[in-house]
Amino acid sequence: MGDTVLRTDGLTKKYGKKFANNDISVEIKRGEICGFIGVNGAGKTTFMRMICGLTLASSGTFSLFGRTEKREIEDSRRNMGALIEHPAFYPYLTGMQNMVVQGRNKGIDPKEGTAEYKRLLDMCGLSEAIDERTGSYSMGMKQRLGLAMALIGSPEFLILDEPYVGLDPIGIHEIRELLKELNKNGLTILFSSHNLTEMSQLATRYLFIHNGKIVREVSAEVLDQETGTENLESYFINMVNRYSGEKQ
């Protein structure tokens, strides 16, 4: 298997005359933690949904793990985990039961998956709530369960859309450290977040998107050298103002 986990070539999504994603060509390599940055409506979630097969592209192509054919990509998604927008659960089922349902969707026999599900729930900080119905979960607990479900089957590529939503500072710290550890063990991650302070502590590379277009790709190391004492949030705000001014 090659070094490229995801490659897109001119990936585009239109809704009527409006471009949600416009001619996106990017490459994510194995072992990267790629921070996806943009304002609301910039196109982050649409891009992620296309890669996950939840939305069809209007034009352009992409490959997963070097595989390009439709059936190959569908098969490759078994090696990918995702948490897109708000996690979807059966509220009348417990955390463990929801894990079993997700495991079945991935072809895992419930009897074979039980030990893994317990391990993942514990790893994501839900060991005390395994047998509680998810309808009673707080927003932060739902985020933790969504992450645990995304990790079923030991994926090699993880896509997270705003993984810190609903988490308190301790929860944010725990999830950040968990993602770092998973990355050390070989997991490649693409994630979006408006919490740029947290993103700067995790990402090894950044993709900046504005009005559906990738306006810059840069490694965290290079950006740190360029910006000096300027933090990621300030850099991003200045970038948005610059591109908004050019449009005017």
Buried (B, 14 or more C-beta within 10 A) or exposed (E): EEEBBBBBBBBBBBEEEEBBBBBBBBBBBBBBBBBBBBBEEBBBBBBBBBBBBEBEBBEBEBBBBBBEEEEBBEEBBEBBBBBBEBBEBEEEBBBBBBBBBBBEEBEBEBEEBBEBBBEBBEBBBBEEBBEBBBEEBEEBBBBBBBBBBBBBBEBBBBBBBBBBBBBEEEBBEBBBEBBBEBBEEEBBBBBBBBBBEBBBBBBBBBBBBBBBBBBBBBEBEEBBEEEEEEEBBEBBEEBBEEBEEEEE
